[in-house]
Amino acid sequence: PGPAGLTFGRDPNDLTNARGRLPNDRPHMLRLMSSIDLPRTGFVLAANLQHFSGKPWAATAQVVLPQNRTQRIELEPRGTRRLPSQTLLDMRLSRPISAGGMGRIDLLLDVLNVLNESANESIVSDTLVTESVRVNPTFGQGNAFVDPRRVMLGIRLNLGR
């Protein structure tokens, strides 16, 4: 073993398919933001639209070596597969109300994930095969997802001018 018991890189399998995309690589990212004062109402409507390519991943295998230790081997180059893309739209309706010389009170209504996007952000397992199981039943299944549509009400007190 190397320093502090590290052995990575001593086994040629450590470097199999080690090239490829980094874990958070997202080649396409688009963000659009806008707001508009609604005439004669005092309300402000704002929107934030974001689109991201899915995160990359690749299939792996777990094998038991003669030394009775488990070795993870990349079966394909990193980034061969991608999680689904995500498109998120958040909207806000706000109404500022003057509080005299104290400042201003803002009433806020936020609707997050208006489109109710449900793309997964990670997977249960990237391990396709193991020593004991030929094909992993959780391979590639999502386990963390974009939060569903939700509504928030808020009040903000702005002191001063």
N, C-alpha and C positions, 0 to 999 in steps of 0.2 A: 504493500500500500504506500501511497505517496503521503504528503503532509496531512496530518490530522485524519488519516485513514481513507483519504480520497483515492479511488481507483479508476475514475472515469478516464477513458482514453487508452487504457492499457489493453483492453479487449477490442479487437477490430470491429466487433459488432456495435460498439458504442458509436462509431462514426458512420455506420451504414445509413444512407439517406439523410445524413445530418444537414445537408444543404437544403435551402428552400426559404420560404417566406417566414418571417418572424411571427410569433403568436398573435400580436395585435395588428398585423398588417391589414389595412383597409384601403385599397387603391382608389376607391371612389367615395368621396364625402362631399355632400352638398348641404349648405345651410342658407335658408332664406328667412329674413325677418322683416316684418312690416307693422305699421300701426296707422290708424286713421281716426281722426276726430269725427264723430258722427254729428252732422250739423243739427243745431237747435235742440240737442238733447243733453249736452255736457258729458256724454259717455265717450270713452276711448276704447276702440277695439284693436287688439294686437294679436298677431299670429307669428308662430315660429315653426317652420317646416325644416326637418332634417332627414337626410337619406344617407345611409351608410352601407357599404358592401359588408357582407358577413365576414366573420373572423375565419382565418384558415386553420385547417387541422389535417391530420393524416392518420391512416390506420397503423396500428402497432401490434406486436405479438409479445407474449410473456413466455419465456422458456426457462426451464430449470437446468442449470449447468452442473457438471459433475461435482463441483465443490459445494453442492447443496445451496447455492444461492440463485435467486431469480434474476434474469436478465431481460430488460425491455429492449426490443429491436424494432426500429422503424421499418415498416413494410413498403412504404412509398415515400417519396420526397415530401418534406414538410410543406404544407399548403396545397397539396394535391386536391383536397376537398375544402369546401367552404360552408359555413353556417349560412342560413338564409339572410338576405339583405333586410334592412329595417328602414321603414319610413314612418317617422313620428311627426304628428301635428299637435301642437299645443296652442290654445287660444286663451285670451284674457279679455274680460270686459271690466272696465274700471270707471268709477265716477268720483272725481275729486269734489269735496264739499269744503267751503271756507269755514274756518273756525274762528273768525274774527282776527284779533291781534295775536292769538295763540299759534296760529299756523293753518294747517289743512288736514282734513281727514279724507283718506281714500278708501272707498268701498271696492273690494276686488272679488271677481268671480273667475276662477281658473278652471278650464277643462283641459286635462292632460291626456295625451294619447287619444285625441278625438277620433281617429280612424280605427281605434281598438286593435292596433297591431299586436300580433301574438308570436312574433318570431322568437326562436330560442337563442339565448346568448351563450350557452355552453352545453356540453353533452355529458351523459352519464359516464361513458367510457369510449376511448378511442382504441381499446384493445379488441381486435377482431378474433384472435385465437389465443388460447392458453394451453398449458400442458394438460389440464384436467378437462377443459371444455373445448370442443372443436370449434364451435362458432358461438361467440358471446351474445346472448339475447339482448343485452343492453347497448350493444355496439351502435354508436351514432344517434342514440335517442336523446332528445333534449331533456335537460333537468332544471334549467333556469331560463325563465322567459321574461320578455318585456312586461312591465307592470301593466295591468289592464286599464281601460278608461276610468278616470276618476275625476271628481269635481271637488273643488276646495273653495270655501268662502273665507274672506279675510278682511280685516280692517287695519289700516296703517295710519298712524298718527305722525304727521310731519310738523315738528315744532319749529318756530321761527318763520322766516319769510318764504 
